Each structure stands twice: as C-alpha cells, then as structure tokens.
Amino acid sequence: MDGLVYMDAVITPNRSLSQRGFVMLVGVVTFFNCAAAAVFLAMGATLVPLFLGLDVLAVIVAFLASYAAAKRIERVRVTSREVRVVRETPKASEVVWESPTAFTRVALEVDEDQVVWGVRLAMSGRHASVAAALSPVERADFARALERAIYAARRG
C-alpha cells in the first residue's frame, strides 16, 4: 500500500476479567459446586454432582472462547490511495475491505435515540461494518476520526 498514512487504527475487543480473575472465579464456582454436590450426595441424588461438574466445565469453556475471541483484532488503515480493513487472528489475516480513498464514505447506523450501533464503510453499493468491538460512544468517536482521516487523505 503506497501513500501517506492518515490513520492506522487497531481495534481490539475489551475483556474485563484478567487471567488471575478467571482462576479465582473458576475456583469459587468449583468450591460452591463441590459443596452443593456433597449436599446432594448426602441426600442420595447421585446424578446431580455430574451435572454440577458439567456446569463448571461450561463456565471454563465459555471463558476460554471469550479469551480466544479477544485475540482477534481489526486494523483500519487510511492512506492517500486507499482505505483498507484487515481482520487478524493469531493464525490468519483477512482483508475485508479495500477501496480508493476518494470514493469511500463512512455511514453510521443509529437508532431513534441517536445511539451509534454500527459504523460502515460504503462505496458503489458495497459496504462493510467496522469497529463492532467498540462501545456505541467509542464507535461514534471512531467514525468521526475515520471521516477526518478520509477527508484529510482526499485533500492531501
């Protein structure tokens, strides 16, 4: 990609639970499930501990899937020649949008309360959603920054 770079943004999903927090949460869930399993075993319900174990396993799998999703990033790059969006994982990289800067528009998806639900790049009937990992306020800020970068690239 040739030309002066006006924006090179990397968007990553936010995850609020650290590895240490994950271990602590799984420990607490396991402790309470083991306590409940002991009570149910004392009452003679032998299958309940099996389901409580599946509960712990489901929590672990859900968090591991969440951490895997956190490794996906989206890179938005605006140069004087083109706008390019690339989605990257640790294993692969996929270009999801490429268009000339001069013909690319930024469109916002808003509801009645003016909350930004999506940011789209558009050109000649094609469109691609970007910045889905951001909150609505962050999406609005990102859309303004992207519009400014495209405008600056057109002038330059």
Backbone bond lengths (Angstrom), bond angles and torsions (degrees), N, CA, C in turn:
res aa  C-N    CA-C-N  psi(-1)  N-CA   C-N-CA  omega(-1)  CA-C   N-CA-C  phi
1 M - - - 1.436 - - 1.527 107.20 -
2 D 1.311 116.17 119.46 1.454 121.64 -178.96 1.518 110.23 -97.50
3 G 1.313 116.64 161.07 1.449 121.89 175.16 1.509 112.40 109.73
4 L 1.327 114.21 166.72 1.457 122.13 178.88 1.525 109.70 -71.69
5 V 1.322 117.77 137.20 1.464 122.20 -177.92 1.529 108.81 -90.02
6 Y 1.338 116.20 123.48 1.459 122.31 179.28 1.520 112.00 -101.44
7 M 1.318 116.88 -23.45 1.464 120.90 175.60 1.518 108.11 -154.25
8 D 1.314 115.39 136.16 1.461 121.68 172.99 1.526 106.13 -140.25
9 A 1.338 115.82 84.27 1.461 121.62 -174.71 1.521 110.31 -99.52
10 V 1.312 115.40 138.07 1.462 121.86 174.79 1.522 107.06 -115.59
11 I 1.335 115.59 119.71 1.456 121.50 -177.22 1.523 108.17 -107.60
12 T 1.319 115.50 121.72 1.462 121.05 179.63 1.530 109.06 -121.30
13 P 1.319 118.07 144.31 1.467 119.69 176.63 1.520 110.74 -67.16
14 N 1.311 115.85 148.06 1.457 121.50 178.53 1.521 109.25 -94.12
15 R 1.287 117.05 130.62 1.458 122.53 175.15 1.519 107.54 -121.45
16 S 1.327 116.03 126.18 1.460 119.84 -172.27 1.520 114.15 -88.72
17 L 1.323 118.59 -11.81 1.457 120.63 -176.85 1.526 109.85 -106.51
18 S 1.317 116.02 122.75 1.465 121.08 179.19 1.528 110.24 -77.36
19 Q 1.332 115.99 172.97 1.473 120.28 176.86 1.529 110.41 -60.75
20 R 1.313 116.60 -41.81 1.469 120.83 179.38 1.521 110.24 -63.41
21 G 1.327 116.80 -42.37 1.463 121.13 177.23 1.516 111.70 -63.61
22 F 1.327 116.54 -37.93 1.462 121.39 177.36 1.522 110.80 -61.49
23 V 1.320 117.05 -46.64 1.465 121.37 -179.99 1.525 109.94 -62.89
24 M 1.340 116.56 -42.16 1.465 119.92 179.36 1.534 111.05 -64.89
25 L 1.327 117.39 -42.56 1.460 120.89 179.87 1.529 111.28 -63.39
26 V 1.324 116.82 -46.03 1.464 120.22 178.35 1.524 110.04 -62.61
27 G 1.324 117.70 -37.37 1.465 120.55 177.16 1.516 112.10 -63.07
28 V 1.328 117.02 -43.81 1.473 121.24 179.63 1.525 110.20 -65.80
29 V 1.341 117.41 -46.46 1.468 120.77 179.05 1.532 110.29 -60.76
30 T 1.318 116.71 -42.74 1.470 120.72 179.45 1.528 111.10 -63.93
31 F 1.334 116.43 -42.99 1.472 120.04 179.56 1.523 110.98 -59.67
32 F 1.332 116.77 -50.42 1.466 119.44 -177.69 1.532 111.80 -67.62
33 N 1.312 117.45 -35.43 1.464 119.14 177.09 1.529 111.26 -68.62
34 C 1.324 117.19 -36.83 1.478 119.73 176.47 1.526 110.72 -66.40
35 A 1.335 116.70 -39.79 1.469 120.00 177.53 1.524 110.33 -63.37
36 A 1.326 116.62 -44.32 1.470 120.07 178.64 1.523 110.28 -65.25
37 A 1.337 116.88 -39.30 1.468 120.38 179.00 1.520 110.86 -62.27
38 A 1.325 116.67 -39.48 1.472 119.75 178.59 1.528 110.86 -63.33
39 V 1.328 116.76 -41.06 1.466 120.67 178.70 1.529 109.94 -63.50
40 F 1.330 116.68 -45.76 1.466 119.69 -178.54 1.530 111.86 -67.93
41 L 1.333 116.37 -36.29 1.475 118.51 175.65 1.521 111.08 -64.15
42 A 1.338 118.06 -38.59 1.461 122.09 178.19 1.527 111.30 -64.76
43 M 1.335 116.46 -29.79 1.469 120.64 178.10 1.524 111.76 -84.09
44 G 1.338 117.27 -8.18 1.450 120.51 178.47 1.520 115.09 96.32
45 A 1.299 118.30 6.89 1.468 122.03 178.41 1.520 108.16 -88.69
46 T 1.312 116.36 94.31 1.460 120.06 -171.55 1.530 113.68 -81.24
47 L 1.329 118.61 -21.44 1.473 119.80 -178.97 1.529 113.63 -86.17
48 V 1.322 117.51 -19.61 1.470 120.64 -177.60 1.530 112.00 -60.89
49 P 1.336 120.61 -43.10 1.470 119.29 178.30 1.543 113.10 -59.21
50 L 1.327 115.97 -32.13 1.466 118.68 176.84 1.522 110.50 -61.90
51 F 1.320 116.98 -44.61 1.460 120.47 179.93 1.529 112.03 -70.12
52 L 1.315 116.67 -32.46 1.466 119.54 175.62 1.536 110.58 -67.41
53 G 1.322 116.31 -35.64 1.467 120.03 174.41 1.522 111.37 -65.20
54 L 1.333 116.84 -39.87 1.470 120.52 175.59 1.531 111.04 -63.31
55 D 1.331 116.39 -33.47 1.459 121.39 176.88 1.534 110.72 -61.79
56 V 1.313 116.30 -46.78 1.469 120.65 177.99 1.531 110.55 -62.25
57 L 1.313 116.31 -43.41 1.460 121.01 178.20 1.529 111.40 -61.12
58 A 1.335 117.68 -40.00 1.468 121.68 179.12 1.534 111.23 -64.15
59 V 1.320 116.70 -40.29 1.475 120.03 178.09 1.527 110.21 -63.69
60 I 1.316 117.16 -43.30 1.467 121.22 -179.95 1.524 110.49 -63.84
61 V 1.333 117.48 -45.80 1.471 121.05 -179.64 1.528 110.76 -63.30
62 A 1.331 117.44 -40.72 1.467 120.76 179.75 1.526 111.18 -61.78
63 F 1.314 116.97 -44.28 1.459 119.37 -179.92 1.524 112.09 -70.13
64 L 1.317 117.88 -36.62 1.468 119.39 176.78 1.524 110.86 -64.64
65 A 1.325 117.81 -38.06 1.473 120.99 175.77 1.527 110.30 -65.10
66 S 1.314 117.13 -38.55 1.459 120.95 177.98 1.527 111.26 -64.85
67 Y 1.321 116.69 -41.94 1.470 119.49 178.34 1.524 111.72 -67.83
68 A 1.327 117.75 -33.99 1.468 120.44 176.34 1.527 110.04 -66.24
69 A 1.326 117.12 -39.67 1.464 120.78 178.48 1.527 111.25 -66.78
70 A 1.313 117.29 -28.72 1.463 120.83 -179.82 1.523 112.10 -69.66
71 K 1.313 117.65 -16.69 1.469 120.44 179.93 1.522 112.39 -83.73
72 R 1.335 117.59 -7.50 1.466 121.08 177.34 1.518 109.40 -82.78
73 I 1.309 115.94 133.87 1.462 120.11 177.92 1.522 109.36 -125.52
74 E 1.318 114.19 160.99 1.460 121.75 176.94 1.525 107.00 -125.79
75 R 1.311 116.78 126.41 1.462 121.84 -178.63 1.523 108.61 -112.20
76 V 1.331 116.19 122.58 1.461 122.28 177.82 1.520 107.40 -112.07
77 R 1.325 115.65 120.99 1.465 120.86 -175.74 1.525 109.66 -126.40
78 V 1.328 115.90 125.98 1.464 122.29 178.56 1.516 108.27 -116.47
79 T 1.320 115.96 120.67 1.462 121.31 175.07 1.520 108.14 -119.63
80 S 1.310 115.99 177.75 1.460 119.51 178.59 1.521 111.98 -66.30
81 R 1.327 117.58 -18.61 1.470 120.95 -178.43 1.519 114.38 -102.12
82 E 1.340 117.49 -37.79 1.465 118.09 -174.23 1.516 112.61 -151.27
83 V 1.346 113.11 162.46 1.454 122.83 171.58 1.520 105.55 -111.56
84 R 1.326 115.98 129.57 1.467 120.22 -176.86 1.528 108.97 -135.22
85 V 1.341 114.57 134.28 1.460 121.63 175.81 1.523 107.35 -119.20
86 V 1.327 116.01 125.62 1.457 122.11 -179.00 1.522 107.91 -125.17
87 R 1.329 116.19 129.95 1.469 121.05 173.84 1.518 107.39 -102.69
88 E 1.338 115.49 126.54 1.463 121.38 -174.73 1.525 110.93 -121.41
89 T 1.316 114.56 141.13 1.456 122.97 170.45 1.523 106.03 -121.80
90 P 1.318 117.80 170.79 1.466 117.75 177.21 1.531 112.95 -60.00
91 K 1.325 118.15 -22.92 1.461 121.02 -176.63 1.520 114.54 -101.17
92 A 1.330 118.74 -25.85 1.472 120.29 -172.91 1.517 111.31 -149.02
93 S 1.321 114.39 165.72 1.445 122.88 177.43 1.525 108.08 -136.10
94 E 1.335 116.90 132.72 1.457 120.77 -176.66 1.524 109.96 -131.26
95 V 1.331 116.81 125.50 1.458 121.59 175.58 1.523 107.20 -81.34
96 V 1.343 116.79 117.92 1.461 120.06 -177.84 1.528 112.54 -103.70
97 W 1.333 117.22 -12.60 1.460 120.15 179.29 1.514 109.78 -155.32
98 E 1.315 114.97 133.28 1.458 122.53 172.06 1.513 107.00 -144.42
99 S 1.331 116.32 128.88 1.464 119.74 177.60 1.524 109.07 -157.01
100 P 1.321 115.82 155.51 1.465 118.86 175.40 1.531 110.22 -65.29
101 T 1.298 116.95 138.84 1.464 121.56 -177.92 1.521 111.47 -59.47
102 A 1.304 117.45 -37.90 1.462 121.39 -175.68 1.523 113.03 -62.88
103 F 1.318 118.92 -24.11 1.459 121.49 -174.94 1.526 114.02 -113.47
104 T 1.308 117.64 6.74 1.461 121.59 -176.09 1.522 110.58 -93.21
105 R 1.340 115.94 133.95 1.460 122.11 177.25 1.523 109.27 -116.03
106 V 1.328 114.88 155.72 1.463 121.39 173.92 1.523 107.02 -110.11
107 A 1.326 116.24 124.70 1.463 121.64 179.67 1.519 108.96 -118.73
108 L 1.322 115.81 140.62 1.459 121.74 178.99 1.521 109.73 -105.95
109 E 1.319 116.60 141.19 1.465 122.69 172.16 1.521 106.16 -103.20
110 V 1.331 117.03 111.91 1.462 121.64 -177.62 1.523 109.51 -123.82
111 D 1.340 115.67 155.18 1.458 119.83 175.34 1.523 109.37 -100.22
112 E 1.340 117.07 -169.69 1.470 121.62 -176.31 1.526 112.60 -62.10
113 D 1.325 116.73 -29.74 1.462 121.34 -178.45 1.523 112.54 -88.97
114 Q 1.332 116.63 11.17 1.465 122.88 -179.83 1.525 112.73 63.78
115 V 1.325 117.04 28.53 1.463 121.73 174.46 1.523 107.55 -86.49
116 V 1.326 116.55 129.25 1.467 121.34 -177.27 1.529 108.91 -80.69
117 W 1.345 116.30 115.13 1.463 121.57 -179.86 1.519 111.83 -98.99
118 G 1.315 117.21 -15.34 1.450 118.54 -179.58 1.516 111.75 -165.06
119 V 1.320 115.16 152.37 1.460 122.82 174.05 1.520 106.20 -120.92
120 R 1.323 115.93 129.39 1.461 119.68 -178.98 1.518 110.20 -126.63
121 L 1.314 114.57 142.32 1.454 121.10 167.97 1.522 106.11 -93.35
122 A 1.323 116.99 137.84 1.455 119.83 -176.70 1.520 110.27 -137.41
123 M 1.343 114.76 146.92 1.458 122.01 175.90 1.529 107.90 -165.47
124 S 1.315 117.17 125.71 1.468 123.47 173.45 1.524 113.37 49.79
125 G 1.309 117.24 47.40 1.454 120.67 177.68 1.519 114.74 82.39
126 R 1.301 118.77 -10.80 1.471 122.37 176.10 1.519 108.67 -93.33
127 H 1.310 115.78 152.48 1.465 119.29 174.58 1.522 109.68 -154.47
128 A 1.323 114.69 156.99 1.465 121.78 177.45 1.520 108.42 -144.15
129 S 1.326 116.01 134.58 1.457 121.16 178.07 1.526 109.79 -80.21
130 V 1.315 115.61 140.32 1.461 121.87 177.39 1.524 108.67 -132.30
131 A 1.312 115.86 161.98 1.467 124.64 173.24 1.528 112.83 62.10
132 A 1.318 118.10 33.89 1.468 121.32 179.42 1.523 111.88 -67.27
133 A 1.320 118.48 -22.62 1.460 121.79 -178.03 1.527 112.61 -79.00
134 L 1.325 117.72 -7.36 1.459 120.92 -177.65 1.525 110.92 -91.34
135 S 1.325 115.50 158.88 1.468 120.79 174.91 1.524 108.71 -73.51
136 P 1.339 118.94 164.68 1.467 120.20 -179.89 1.532 114.15 -56.25
137 V 1.320 117.64 -39.89 1.469 120.14 178.83 1.530 110.12 -67.19
138 E 1.339 116.43 -43.51 1.464 120.15 178.43 1.531 111.26 -64.63
139 R 1.349 117.45 -35.78 1.461 120.66 177.42 1.519 111.12 -62.77
140 A 1.335 116.63 -42.06 1.467 120.18 178.66 1.527 110.58 -62.75
141 D 1.334 116.95 -43.88 1.473 120.65 177.54 1.523 110.81 -63.48
142 F 1.324 116.85 -42.22 1.455 120.60 179.51 1.525 110.83 -64.33
143 A 1.329 116.79 -40.92 1.473 120.00 179.17 1.522 110.94 -61.91
144 R 1.334 117.60 -42.36 1.474 120.36 177.61 1.523 110.88 -62.96
145 A 1.336 116.92 -43.90 1.472 120.47 179.24 1.529 110.85 -64.36
146 L 1.326 116.81 -39.37 1.464 120.61 178.65 1.524 111.04 -66.11
147 E 1.328 117.22 -42.35 1.462 120.12 176.78 1.525 111.28 -61.88
148 R 1.332 116.59 -42.13 1.473 119.78 178.15 1.527 111.16 -62.91
149 A 1.319 116.90 -41.35 1.471 120.61 -179.55 1.527 110.26 -65.61
150 I 1.320 117.65 -42.78 1.469 120.26 178.64 1.518 110.64 -65.18
151 Y 1.340 117.03 -41.96 1.456 120.40 178.45 1.534 110.76 -62.84
152 A 1.339 116.85 -43.98 1.464 120.55 178.70 1.522 110.84 -64.24
153 A 1.316 117.85 -37.53 1.469 121.10 179.42 1.529 110.59 -68.22
154 R 1.318 117.74 -35.76 1.469 120.32 177.32 1.517 111.18 -66.45
155 R 1.334 116.56 -40.13 1.470 120.41 -179.61 1.522 110.74 -70.61
156 G 1.318 116.26 -34.58 1.461 120.73 -175.60 1.496 110.78 -77.05
